[in-house]
Amino acid sequence: MRWPSRYPVWTFGAVGVAALVFCAQMGVEYARQWSAAERVYLGDYLRSGIRGAWPGAHGRYVLLNGVTAKGEARLVLDEEAERVKDADGKSGYRLTEEGIKDGLAHLEWRAAVYDDRGLHAVLTRWIYRNGDVWSYAARPFYEALAVFALGLFVAVPKDRTRRMVLKHGRPLKGPELATAAEFNTRLGRSKGLLVYPPDGVAFVNEQMNWGDKLLHKKLSGWVRLPREREGLHLLVAGDSGAAKSAAILQILTQAAERKEAAIVYDPAMEYLPQFYSEARGDVVLNPLDARCPYWTPCDEVGHEAEVFPLAASLFPGPVSGPDGTARRIFAHLLNLKPTPEELAQWMGRAEEIERRARGAEMQAGSGVLAALKTAADAFRLLPKEAERERRWSTAEWAGTRQGWVFLTSKATTRERLRPLLSLWLDLLALRVFDDASRGRKTWFVLDELGSLQRLPQLTAAMMERRRPHHPVVLGVPSRAQLEAVYGKETEALLEQPATRIWLKASEPGMAEWISKAIGEREVERFRGRQGKGDIFYPKDARRLRGEIVRGPLVTAAEIGALDALGGYLQHGNLVVRMRFPRLEPEERAERFVERRRAAATPAAQVMPAGVQQQKQVAVEATSSRKPPRAAKEQEQQPAAVNEQHPYFE
């Protein structure tokens, strides 16, 4: 029938199975445990018991008697007789050795009229030993009851599903809300009755009902992805502090256990304390951190043509705008092989750019100069070669991929470091995704993606599905923040991850977008009234009708009402309700080790020679006019150390 009945047919089925088990067990008990006398007189015992309910009732009975040598007759007891078949196949009884020892000579059937109540009392005492029906039926009954109780674990969910179909409708198209066990079963593989869940990255799920805990605990405790689908990228979207860190921590933990490489953009320094390992060869890319190695953009350029992708990563704006001109100027300056300090000095002054880019048809307007100065401010923070023992480049790291790469920043310095962090990430994406040898599997974990500049190389690699061996994990707390950076590309970028983890979103716009991203489904809902029919189907089932209704699988209100650790995991059309555990990561390394820099370079050293000479003369003239007493006190006092932090000159 098109619509299921309202009756709990699965529960009725469990009752029927229990009844069959009871009857089967009674048959087994009858055949194996009952004595021959109990089996012979069972019919007479039941008949006399029923008729004995009426006082004075008499009946004619044909009973099997054992006759002694003296002609005395009595009932057969226990195993004094046994059932046999003659040559014609007819059943009969014969004496056993036990009966002969008890003095019986032969068996015979005798018919007589007995008082029903008296006969029943005799059979109860001598044959059934004062037992009752319950003593014989207790064991089969309890076994049947156990089968019925176990059957309810299957029947109740099935009946509830049927009731939900009548109440909410039958899904036709669109995403499907599944349990963790169903998700793992459908994406895993089956061999006979055994189910093998997927072998990829897994997420702990504490959202389990009692049925999952009892029947599918192994399949419900984790939500696993197939390893071959990890390279289709992952998206974690939701409020900051919702559960993004809990999900990303699980990914990084499993990547570390597999000994795979990882590039982690960690603006809040949440993952570095747990996963940083100096013995593994990890590197921290933060110019203000003492663990940051020496880096120069010249090491990234093996050929003159390689300058332009690097410049596009630093200035990702359109070619026709100020970023396009700044890109050409930067590429021209980089071909001169400067140090980071020289490059920062050149990009910060219009006359230096004009002097070195003369004849290159490049004019640094106010917008271009502002873009170059922003990049120069970031380059000034890079450590000098003499200050560092280790030299590092993305090209060298991509060849070996030894150790993890952490890109960190403080909230107070993030804006200034933004061009440099974006440049490093985009260069790493360029090296890894364009590696034809495939190389070691590398995870790109980008938490707070909107706090970076646009990453053209990474975006292009994701959209073109290049090197799916290297998964990208995007953390997005706000769609509006991402749209401010990527503009119209935001929708295409967020559609690339095949696996999406949706968390609590307090902002109505974000919650509405998540609801639409999960998708709408078509549901055929029941309409009409069911009449009273038979036990399985309603009388007017053929006249029932349904209507197709479209609506979101998860509404924006449900997204906004999630708790801090709740969410949904979506892969394809399968959506699983999740609850992530509250993790307390172990801090094995310092979050931030401040790098002590030398005193700032005096301004006179970066001024033109004429201006520097004039200022020196003015200083000498001023010092010559000081009173002798002041000069003497100055000689006695030690020179004051400039304690001002030189990061923001």
C-alpha positions in Angstrom: 0.0 0.0 0.0 1.2 3.6 -0.6 0.8 4.5 3.1 1.7 2.3 6.1 -0.9 1.6 8.7 -1.1 3.2 12.1 -0.8 -0.2 13.8 2.5 -1.3 15.3 2.9 -4.2 13.0 6.6 -4.7 13.9 5.6 -5.1 17.6 2.9 -7.5 16.6 5.5 -9.4 14.6 7.7 -9.5 17.7 4.8 -11.0 19.7 4.3 -13.6 17.0 7.9 -14.6 17.0 7.9 -14.9 20.8 4.8 -17.2 20.5 6.6 -19.4 18.0 9.6 -19.6 20.2 7.4 -20.6 23.2 5.7 -23.3 21.2 9.0 -24.6 19.8 10.6 -24.7 23.3 7.6 -26.5 24.7 8.0 -29.1 21.9 11.7 -29.5 22.8 10.9 -29.9 26.5 8.2 -32.4 25.7 10.5 -34.5 23.5 13.6 -34.4 25.7 12.7 -33.7 29.3 9.2 -35.3 29.8 9.0 -39.0 30.9 7.2 -41.6 28.9 4.3 -41.6 31.4 3.9 -37.8 31.2 3.7 -38.0 27.5 1.2 -40.9 27.5 -1.3 -39.4 30.0 -1.0 -35.7 28.9 -4.3 -35.7 26.9 -6.2 -37.5 29.7 -4.7 -35.1 32.3 -5.8 -32.0 30.4 -9.3 -33.5 29.7 -9.9 -34.5 33.3 -8.7 -31.1 34.6 -11.1 -29.2 32.3 -14.1 -31.5 33.0 -13.3 -31.7 36.7 -14.4 -28.0 37.0 -17.9 -29.3 37.2 -18.7 -31.3 40.4 -19.8 -34.9 39.8 -18.6 -35.0 36.2 -17.8 -38.5 34.9 -16.2 -39.6 31.7 -15.1 -42.7 29.8 -11.3 -42.9 29.5 -9.0 -45.4 27.8 -5.8 -45.6 29.9 -2.6 -47.5 29.5 -2.1 -49.9 32.4 0.7 -52.1 33.6 -0.4 -55.6 34.6 1.5 -57.6 37.1 1.9 -61.4 37.1 -1.0 -61.7 39.6 -3.3 -59.7 37.2 -3.2 -56.5 39.2 -3.4 -53.3 37.0 -2.0 -49.9 37.7 -0.9 -46.7 35.9 2.5 -46.8 34.2 5.0 -44.7 36.1 8.1 -42.7 34.8 10.0 -44.7 32.2 8.3 -48.1 32.7 7.1 -48.0 29.1 8.5 -46.7 25.8 7.0 -45.9 22.4 7.8 -48.2 19.6 6.6 -49.0 16.0 5.7 -52.4 14.8 6.5 -53.9 11.4 3.5 -52.2 9.8 4.6 -48.8 11.1 1.9 -48.5 13.7 2.9 -46.9 17.0 2.6 -48.8 20.3 4.1 -49.2 23.7 6.2 -51.9 25.3 7.7 -52.5 28.8 11.2 -51.4 29.5 13.7 -53.0 31.7 12.7 -50.6 34.5 9.1 -51.7 34.2 10.0 -55.4 34.4 12.1 -54.7 37.5 9.1 -53.0 39.0 7.1 -56.3 38.7 5.0 -55.6 35.5 4.4 -58.5 33.2 2.7 -56.7 30.2 0.9 -53.6 29.1 -2.7 -53.3 28.0 -5.3 -50.5 27.3 -8.3 -50.6 29.5 -11.5 -48.5 29.1 -13.5 -47.4 32.1 -15.7 -44.6 33.4 -13.9 -42.4 36.0 -14.8 -39.5 38.1 -13.0 -36.6 36.3 -12.0 -34.8 39.4 -10.7 -38.0 41.1 -8.8 -39.1 38.0 -7.2 -35.7 37.7 -6.1 -35.9 41.3 -4.5 -39.3 40.8 -2.7 -38.3 37.6 -1.4 -35.1 39.4 0.0 -37.1 42.3 1.5 -40.2 40.7 2.3 -39.0 37.2 3.0 -35.3 37.4 4.2 -35.3 41.0 1.9 -32.6 42.2 3.2 -30.2 39.6 1.1 -27.6 37.7 1.2 -26.2 34.2 3.5 -23.4 35.1 6.3 -25.7 36.3 6.4 -27.1 32.7 5.9 -23.9 30.9 8.1 -21.5 33.0 11.4 -22.1 31.1 9.9 -21.8 27.6 7.9 -18.8 28.7 11.0 -16.9 30.0 12.9 -17.8 26.8 10.0 -16.4 24.7 9.9 -13.3 26.9 13.6 -12.7 26.3 13.1 -13.1 22.6 10.2 -10.6 22.7 12.3 -8.1 24.7 15.1 -8.3 22.2 12.7 -8.0 19.3 11.4 -4.7 20.7 14.8 -3.1 20.1 14.1 -3.7 16.4 10.3 -3.4 16.4 10.0 -0.1 18.3 12.3 2.0 16.0 10.7 0.4 12.9 7.2 1.3 14.2 8.4 4.7 15.1 9.7 5.2 11.6 6.4 4.2 10.2 4.6 6.7 12.5 7.0 9.4 11.5 6.3 8.7 7.8 2.6 9.3 8.5 3.3 12.4 10.6 6.1 14.1 8.6 5.8 12.5 5.2 8.0 10.3 3.0 11.3 11.9 1.8 11.6 11.9 -2.0 14.7 14.1 -2.9 17.3 16.2 -1.3 19.5 15.7 1.8 18.8 13.0 4.3 19.2 13.1 8.0 21.0 9.9 9.1 22.5 8.5 12.2 26.2 8.0 12.6 25.8 4.2 12.2 23.9 4.7 8.9 26.5 7.1 7.7 29.4 4.8 8.4 27.5 1.8 7.0 26.6 3.6 3.7 30.1 5.0 3.2 31.9 1.9 4.4 32.0 -1.6 2.9 30.1 -4.7 3.8 31.3 -8.3 3.7 28.5 -10.7 4.5 27.0 -9.7 7.8 30.1 -7.7 8.8 30.2 -3.9 8.2 33.6 -2.2 7.9 33.4 1.6 8.4 35.4 4.0 6.3 39.2 4.2 7.0 39.7 8.0 6.7 39.7 10.8 9.2 37.1 10.4 12.0 35.2 12.7 14.4 34.1 11.7 17.9 30.3 11.8 18.1 28.6 12.0 21.5 25.1 12.3 19.9 23.9 8.7 20.5 20.6 7.4 21.6 20.0 4.3 23.7 19.6 2.1 20.6 22.9 3.2 19.2 24.7 2.6 22.5 23.3 -0.9 22.8 23.3 -2.1 19.2 25.6 0.1 17.2 28.1 1.5 19.7 31.2 0.9 17.5 29.5 2.4 14.4 27.9 5.3 16.3 30.8 6.6 18.5 32.7 8.0 15.4 31.7 9.5 12.1 34.3 8.4 9.6 35.1 9.6 6.1 36.6 7.4 3.3 40.3 8.1 3.0 40.0 8.6 -0.7 37.5 11.5 -0.1 39.6 13.4 2.3 41.3 15.2 -0.6 37.9 16.7 -1.6 38.5 19.2 1.2 36.6 20.1 4.4 34.8 23.2 5.6 34.1 24.0 9.3 31.7 26.9 9.6 30.2 28.5 12.7 30.8 31.0 15.5 34.2 31.3 17.1 34.3 29.0 20.1 31.4 26.9 18.8 33.4 23.7 18.2 35.7 24.6 15.3 38.8 23.9 17.5 37.4 20.6 18.6 36.9 19.4 15.0 40.3 20.7 13.7 42.1 19.3 16.7 40.8 15.8 15.8 42.0 16.2 12.2 45.5 17.3 13.3 45.8 14.6 15.8 45.1 11.9 13.2 47.4 13.6 10.7 50.2 13.5 13.3 49.5 9.8 14.0 49.7 9.0 10.3 53.0 11.0 10.1 51.5 13.2 7.4 52.7 16.8 6.8 50.6 19.8 7.7 50.5 23.6 7.1 48.6 25.2 9.9 47.4 28.8 9.9 46.9 29.3 13.6 46.0 33.0 14.3 44.8 32.3 17.9 47.8 30.0 18.6 45.5 27.1 19.6 47.2 24.3 17.8 50.9 25.1 18.0 51.2 24.4 21.8 50.0 20.8 21.3 51.5 19.8 18.0 54.8 21.8 17.6 57.8 19.5 17.7 61.3 20.8 17.3 62.6 17.2 16.9 60.3 16.7 13.9 61.7 19.8 12.2 58.7 22.1 12.6 58.9 25.7 11.8 57.1 28.8 13.1 56.5 31.5 10.6 56.0 34.6 12.7 58.7 37.3 12.4 58.1 38.3 16.1 58.6 34.8 17.4 62.2 33.8 18.3 61.7 30.4 16.5 61.1 32.0 13.1 63.9 31.2 10.7 65.6 33.6 8.3 63.6 34.0 5.1 64.1 36.1 2.0 61.9 36.3 -1.0 65.0 35.9 -3.2 65.3 32.3 -2.2 61.8 31.6 -3.7 62.8 32.8 -7.1 64.7 30.2 -9.2 63.9 31.9 -12.5 62.9 35.4 -13.5 59.5 34.2 -14.6 58.8 32.9 -11.0 58.7 36.4 -9.7 55.2 37.1 -10.9 53.3 34.4 -9.0 55.1 35.6 -5.8 54.1 39.2 -6.6 50.5 38.1 -7.3 50.4 36.4 -3.9 51.6 39.6 -2.1 49.3 41.9 -4.1 46.2 39.8 -5.0 44.1 42.7 -6.3 43.0 43.1 -10.0 45.7 43.8 -12.6 44.1 47.1 -13.6 44.1 48.6 -10.1 46.9 49.8 -7.8 47.7 46.2 -6.9 48.5 45.4 -10.5 51.1 48.3 -10.7 52.5 47.4 -7.2 52.8 43.8 -8.4 55.0 44.9 -11.4 57.1 47.2 -9.3 57.7 44.5 -6.7 58.6 42.0 -9.4 61.1 44.4 -10.8 62.7 45.2 -7.5 62.9 41.5 -6.6 64.9 40.8 -9.7 67.6 43.0 -8.2 68.1 40.4 -5.5 67.8 42.6 -2.5 67.8 41.5 1.2 64.4 41.8 3.0 65.7 45.0 4.7 66.7 46.6 1.4 63.4 45.6 -0.2 61.5 47.1 2.7 63.5 50.3 2.4 63.0 50.6 -1.3 59.2 49.9 -1.2 58.7 52.5 1.6 60.1 55.5 -0.4 58.8 56.8 -3.7 62.2 58.2 -4.7 63.8 54.8 -4.2 61.2 53.2 -6.4 61.5 55.8 -9.0 65.3 55.6 -9.1 65.4 51.8 -9.4 62.3 51.4 -11.7 63.4 54.2 -14.1 62.7 53.3 -17.7 60.4 50.4 -16.7 57.2 52.5 -17.4 56.1 52.2 -13.8 54.7 55.1 -11.8 54.0 54.8 -8.1 50.9 56.8 -7.4 49.4 57.3 -4.0 47.4 54.0 -4.1 50.4 52.0 -5.4 52.7 53.5 -2.8 50.2 52.7 0.0 50.1 49.1 -1.1 53.9 48.9 -1.3 54.3 50.6 2.1 51.9 48.1 3.6 54.0 45.2 2.4 57.2 47.0 3.4 56.0 47.4 7.0 55.6 43.6 7.1 59.0 42.9 5.6 60.7 45.2 8.1 59.7 42.8 10.9 61.6 39.8 9.3 64.7 38.7 11.2 68.1 39.4 9.7 70.3 36.6 8.5 72.9 37.2 11.3 70.2 36.8 13.9 69.1 33.3 12.8 70.9 30.0 12.5 68.3 28.4 10.2 67.5 29.5 6.7 64.2 28.4 5.3 62.2 28.7 2.1 59.0 27.3 0.8 60.7 25.8 -2.3 63.1 23.8 -0.1 60.4 22.7 2.4 58.1 21.5 -0.4 60.9 19.2 -1.7 61.2 17.3 1.6 58.1 18.2 3.6 59.8 17.4 6.8 58.1 19.0 9.8 55.0 21.0 10.1 54.6 24.7 9.3 52.8 26.9 11.7 51.8 30.5 10.8 50.9 32.5 13.9 50.2 36.0 15.0 49.0 38.1 17.9 45.8 40.0 17.7 47.7 43.3 18.1 50.1 42.5 15.2 47.9 40.5 12.9 47.0 43.4 10.6 50.6 44.3 10.0 51.7 40.7 9.4 48.7 39.9 7.2 50.5 40.5 3.8 53.5 38.3 4.9 51.4 35.5 6.3 49.2 35.5 3.1 52.3 35.4 1.0 53.8 32.4 2.8 50.5 30.5 2.7 50.0 31.1 -1.0 53.6 30.2 -1.8 53.2 26.9 0.1 50.0 26.2 -1.8 51.8 26.9 -5.1 54.7 24.5 -4.2 52.5 21.7 -2.9 49.7 21.7 -5.4 52.0 22.1 -8.4 54.2 19.2 -7.4 53.8 16.6 -10.1 55.3 13.9 -8.0 52.4 14.1 -5.6 54.7 13.7 -2.7 53.9 13.3 1.0 50.2 13.9 1.9 49.9 17.5 3.2 47.0 19.0 5.1 46.2 22.7 4.7 44.4 23.9 7.9 43.3 27.5 7.6 41.4 28.7 10.6 39.9 32.2 10.4 40.3 32.2 6.6 38.8 35.7 6.4 41.6 37.3 8.4 44.0 36.7 5.5 44.4 38.4 2.1 43.0 36.6 -0.9 45.0 33.5 -1.7 45.0 33.2 -5.5 47.1 30.1 -5.7 45.2 28.2 -3.1 41.8 29.3 -4.4 42.7 28.3 -8.0 44.0 24.9 -6.8 40.8 24.1 -4.9 38.5 25.2 -7.7 40.4 23.3 -10.3 40.6 20.2 -8.1 44.3 20.0 -8.5 46.2 17.3 -6.5 43.2 16.0 -4.5 45.8 14.1 -2.5 46.3 17.2 -0.4 43.1 18.1 1.7 42.3 21.7 2.6 40.4 22.5 5.9 38.7 25.9 5.9 37.6 27.5 9.1 34.9 30.2 8.5 33.4 32.0 11.4 31.6 34.6 9.3 30.5 34.5 5.6 30.4 38.3 5.6 34.1 38.5 6.6 35.0 36.1 3.8 33.0 38.0 1.2 34.9 41.2 2.1 38.1 39.4 0.9 36.9 37.2 -2.0 33.9 39.0 -3.2 32.0 37.1 -5.9 34.4 34.1 -5.6 33.1 33.4 -2.1 30.2 31.2 -3.2 32.4 29.1 -5.5 35.1 28.8 -2.9 32.7 27.5 -0.2 31.1 25.0 -2.6 34.4 23.2 -3.1 34.6 21.2 0.1 32.8 17.9 -0.1 32.6 17.5 3.7 31.1 20.3 5.7 30.8 20.7 9.4 28.0 23.2 10.4 28.2 24.6 13.9 26.2 27.2 15.9 25.7 30.5 14.1 24.3 33.4 16.1 24.2 35.8 13.2 20.9 35.4 11.4 22.4 35.9 8.0 25.0 33.2 8.7 22.4 30.8 10.1 20.2 31.3 7.0 23.1 30.6 4.7 24.0 27.4 6.5 20.4 26.3 6.3 20.4 26.9 2.5 23.8 25.2 2.1 22.6 22.0 3.8 19.8 22.0 1.3 16.1 21.6 0.8 14.3 18.3 0.5 11.0 17.2 -1.1 8.6 15.4 1.1 5.4 13.7 0.2 3.0 14.2 3.1 -0.1 12.3 4.1 -3.4 14.1 3.5 -6.8 12.6 4.3 -8.5 10.6 7.0 -7.9 6.9 7.5 -11.0 4.7 8.2 -11.2 1.7 10.4 -10.0 -1.3 8.4 -8.3 -4.5 9.2 -5.3 -4.8 11.5 -2.7 -3.9 8.9 -4.2 -1.5 6.4 -7.0 1.1 6.6 -10.2 0.5 4.8 -9.9 3.6 2.6 -6.1 3.3 2.0 -6.6 3.5 -1.8 -8.3 6.8 -1.5 -5.5 8.5 0.6 -3.6 11.2 -1.2 -0.3 13.0 -0.6 1.1 16.4 -1.5 4.7 17.3 -2.2 6.2 19.9 0.2 9.6 21.5 -0.1 11.5 22.9 2.9 14.9 23.0 4.5 16.2 19.9 6.2 17.6 22.0 9.0 16.1 25.5 9.6 18.0 28.6 10.5 16.3 28.6 13.9 17.8 25.1 14.6 21.3 26.3 13.6 21.0 29.3 15.9 19.7 27.2 18.8 22.6 24.7 18.7 24.7 24.5 21.9 28.4 25.3 21.9 29.5 21.7 21.0 26.6 20.7 18.8 26.5 20.7 15.0 25.9 18.8 11.8 28.3 16.9 9.5 27.3 16.8 5.9 28.9 14.7 3.1 27.0 14.5 -0.1 23.3 14.0 0.8 24.0 12.5 4.2 23.6 14.8 7.2 24.5 13.6 10.7 23.6 15.3 13.9 26.9 15.7 15.9 28.0 16.6 19.3 31.7 17.1 19.7 33.6 16.4 22.9 35.1 19.1 25.0 38.8 18.8 24.5 41.6 20.1 26.7 44.7 19.9 24.6 48.1 19.3 26.3 50.5 22.2 25.8 53.9 20.8 24.9 55.4 24.0 23.6 55.2 27.7 24.2 52.5 29.6 22.4 54.8 32.5 21.6 58.5 33.2 22.3 59.2 36.8 21.8 62.1 37.7 19.6 64.4 40.3 21.0 65.5 42.7 18.3 68.4 45.1 18.2 67.8 48.8 18.6 66.1 50.5 15.7 68.3 51.9 13.0 68.7 55.7 13.5 66.7 57.7 11.1 69.9 59.5 10.0 71.2 56.3 8.4 68.3 56.0 6.0 68.2 59.7 5.0 69.9 61.1 1.9 73.5 62.2 2.5 72.8 66.0 2.3 69.9 65.8 4.8 72.0 63.6 7.1 74.9 66.0 7.1 72.7 69.0 7.8 71.1 67.3 10.7 74.5 66.3 12.1 75.7 69.9 12.0 72.5 71.0 13.8 73.0 68.4 16.5 76.6 69.5 17.1 75.6 73.2 17.2 72.9 72.4 19.8 75.2 70.3 21.9 77.9 73.1 21.9 75.3 75.5 23.4 74.6 73.2 26.5 75.6 74.6 29.9 78.8 73.1 31.3 77.0 71.8 34.3 74.4 69.9 32.1 77.2 68.5 30.0 79.0 67.3 33.1 75.9 65.6 34.5 75.3 63.9 31.1 78.9 62.5 31.2 78.3 61.1 34.7 75.0 59.4 33.8 75.0 56.3 31.7 73.4 56.4 28.3 69.7 55.8 28.4 68.5 52.7 26.6 65.6 53.1 24.2 62.9 50.8 25.6 60.3 51.6 23.0 59.3 48.6 21.0 60.7 49.0 17.5 58.0 47.0 15.6 56.0 50.2 14.8 58.5 52.9 14.0 
